[in-house]
Every structure is written in structure tokens, then in C-alpha cells.
């Protein structure tokens, strides 16, 4: 495409068009990028520069003060530890459940497949809602335990459908047939053929689940009251959105103005500390995320 | 007789039992965590008490719904929900399409890749952090956005974080900021499927690049656009809880209270004065509307093409 059109000499109106297109795309990209750069720069500036609004693009009075305070903030580390736990354990449960659910439903000829599929897909259309779900989780004695963060969301039907579509398109019927003839059980076939053939889809859904766990705060908000179980996002809400700093001890005797600057600085550093792991990793994993969107758009 | 029946069963299911074993755990999960709450939603028609529980509380018919609809809040929060959602569709839907159409014309693969990587990024920012960013950037005293606005126009803006109107715009445009890059993936993929022959033919006929965007690219992705729009319409009454809740404050609450946040407040937020039944009624009302919308939308999209949820 590129070769072909470069052979054709650009006419004047095309040149105008391409200029406009480049300007528009570049502007949009800058609009996306600017707040991110601004926050990064502010987090490396001094508290005073932040309060006086002197940070515009690059760090002003370079300092690591904000990060020092964040690292001294014990809540942040409780949150980080818990979030890592929920991400790892939660994602393992999610992927396991999704695979064992999607595989049989991808097989041709399974009796009652339509009914079983309907049982799953119906939950995408209708749900009991917040309170009935809460009452259930409560009656299972999961409220205020780690389980509340792992089990009620053990599988997303949407991801299951994506995985099922993938299985249908990549696992040839002939392979199943010949394995059957050789006396291979479904359990063995799943372990020996399906899993190795599904590395790509496992990466896709694992990443989506993991990002979901990392970013979610709703379940924690309704199910958890014990601070030691809180994921990072709950602490972030307290600090970033409600401006509540529980550990006042990280502030030494400082004047109100300096403290305000410090608080803002901590917020910026915290945004970086909590978001950088995902934003730094994502460009390397981009193709898996994009693939997730693409498979999701195929008919299940 | 029994033996024959068993044999028939074995013939039908014998080859499949292992696959049903696979399904045991997922089915148990979905029944416990999705279907039991659907049974539990009956408390919307009862007056829930802790002693009575789901099955023992007194039936009150539709009174929870009537109470909700008669309260002055009902129309406000339903309108707020609709307003946010329609506005979000109105600006949020065309944006990724236009972006994809223009990005597709750019013939520098490296530049394109960089643009994509950057514009996809905000998708991965959590709602809490997004709202945190909004509150820092638009803070009336030290935020960078009011400052830029002032240097550009010379006028001091009112505090957008504290105004109902400001909330609506911030909510919507921050959604566009976060989602347009990611939303363009589908359209970019559809655009790569456009046959080069069409472009070549148009070029031979003397079409400019802009004319090809309008008459080749756009018509080619129109089916994708239609389906996406129809599916998007299915969620017109569901404004997610997280962002609206986080962006709420006392000064913008008249615009930022939506069905999902109200449901949470009535049901769980204020310890002591919670009303499970009324909250469940509000939730059920919303679920039913959403389901009806989804069914309508899916029927339409199923008629127009093969894309549907089931």
C-alpha cells in the first residue's frame, strides 16, 4: 500500500489532506500524552514548585521527596502486597475456570450444549443486582475475607466466550478424532494438546483478568472493611480522591503550606507508583491485548 | 426395562461424561454466584428484615417500586443516567471512528505504531487513578488545566469540579480521553481489510485521499460501525458505578447521582439506615430495562448481520 501510493505523485489537495491528518493525529496524541507527562514531571518536582503551579512540562526543582514519603507510607505497601496477591491468585483461578468451561463448550456434538451455553450467556443480560449478590456473599461468610476478592468473580462469561471461539477456530476436529481413536481420554487430550495449543489465548485472557484485578475497587469497597485486606485501589481512593492521609506521622512538623504541597506531591508520586507497572509492561504485551479485542469481535 | 434405559443413556452420554466433569465447577460457580442472587432479588417485593431474611420477610408487593418512583429523586437520577449515557455515546462513539479513519491514512508505520501505543495507554489506567488525575489536573487553584485555559482565553473559569454542568462534561470527555484509542482498534482492523483494489481503482479515477476516505474507507467499515452503535445502544441505561461515584461531591451531586450510585447508597453505604429491599427494587428496575434494551438491540443486529451476543 505504502509503496504503491508513493509512486503516484501527490497532488496539491492530497498534500493538504496529509498535512491536516498528521496535525490532527499528532495533536490528539499529545492531548493523551500531556497529562501523563505532567504527572510524571510533577512527581519528580519539589512540593513548593507543585503548589506554586510552576510545573508545566518538565520537573521543576528535581526532587525525590514525594517518592520518599510514598515509600514511607505503610498503607501503600499493605495495598500493594494485597493487590499482588489478588492479581496472581485471582488470575490463576480465572484462567483455570475459563479454560475448563470453554473447552467442552467448544466441542462439536456435546449433548445439551445449547442449554448450557444459554445458562452462561443469560447472566450477561440479567443479574440479581448489588444487594442480592451481597447477601449471598455475606451468607457464605466471605465478607471481609480474601475470598470475597477471588471467588465471586471467579470467571467472566465474556472471556469464556472469547476462549471458546479460539478453541473452535484452532483445535482441529481431526486431532480430537485421532486422539480418541488412540484411546486418549478427554482429560489427557486437554492437558497434552489443548493447553499447549492455547498459549496465545491464555496470555490474552490472563492479561485481561490481571489488569481487571489490578484496577478494580468495587468488590473491595462493598465486601471489605478490614484495612489489612484492602487492595491498593482502596487506599488510592482515600488518598487521591478523598484526600485522606491516614498516616499523619509521615509529615514532620511542617507549615500548612508546605504540607499542602507535600500532599499534592504524594498524590502525583502515588499515581506513578500505582500505574507505572502496567503502563511500562503494556507496550511489550500490546499484541495480546489487541488480539483480545479482535477475538472478542468474532461471533461466538 | 431399566437396563435398556441405562444403555440408552450410556450410548448418548458415554463418550461425553468427561466433558461434563469439566463443566461441573464452572456450572456450580455460575449457579451459586449468578442464579442464586436472581432468586434473591425477590426481596425487592418484600420488606427485608435481618430476622426474616430472603425467604421469611413480609411480602409487600410493588410498594418498594412505588416508593422509589414517587420520591422526587427518582426522575432526577433516571434523567442523570440517561443524560450522561446519551452524551457519552454522542461524543464517545464517533471519536474512535474518525481517529481510525485518519490514522489509517498515515503511511509511516513507525509513527503509526507510536501513536497507537500512546493512545491505547489510558485504557489501562484504573478508574480511581483516572479520577485522581482529573482532580489534580482540574483543581481550580493549582491544576494545570484551568491555568492553560486562563492563558488562552484570559478568563478565570469557575471550578469545574464543583459544578453539576462541569461534572457532565468532565465525565464524558475524560471517558473519551481514556477510551478513544482503544476504541479505534476494531475500526483499524476493519480498515486493513479494505481491498487495495478499491483504492487503486479510485486512484485511477483521480480520487484524492480525502475522497477515498469518504467513498472507499468509510463505506467499507459502515457495517462494523452499525453493529457497534447498535450494541452500544444496549447499555444506554447503564452508567457504571465506579467513575460516577468517585467523581461525586456535594456540589455536583445534582448531576452526578445516577441509578447505580443511588442503589449503592440506599443499600449499603449508610450503615444503620440501609434499606435492602428498596435498593434491590432500584437494581431490579435497572436490570430489567437493560435486559429489554439488550434484547431489542440484539434482535436488530441479528437481523442486520450475523453479529449478536447469542
Interface residues (C-beta under 8 A of the other chain):
Chain A: X1 X2 X4 X5 X6 X8 X11 X13 X14 X17 X18 X21 X22 X24 X25 X26 X28 X29 X31 X32 X33 X35 X36 X38 X39 X42 X50 X51 X53 X55 X56 X97 X100 X101 X103 X104 X105 X107 X110 X111 X116 X117 X118 X119 X120 X121 X123 X124 X125 X126 X127 X128 X129 X130 X131 X132 X133 X134 X135 X136 X151 X152 X154 X155 X157 X160 X185 X186 X187 X190 X211 X214 X215 X216 X217 X218 X222 X233 X236 X237 X240 X241 X264 X267 X268 X270 X271 X274 X275 X278 X279 X282 X283 X286 X289 X290 X293 X294 X297 X299 X300
Chain B: X12 X13 X16 X18 X19 X20 X21 X22 X23 X25 X26 X27 X29 X30 X31 X32 X33 X34 X35 X36 X37 X38 X39 X40 X41 X43 X54 X99 X102 X103 X105 X106 X107 X109 X114 X115 X116 X117 X118 X119 X120 X121 X122 X124 X125 X126 X127 X128 X129 X131 X132 X133 X135 X136 X137 X142 X144 X147 X177 X180 X181 X182 X185 X186 X189 X196 X199 X200 X203 X208 X209 X210 X241 X242 X246 X260 X263 X264 X267 X268 X276 X279 X280 X283 X284 X286 X287 X288 X290 X291 X294 X295 X306 X307 X308 X309 X310
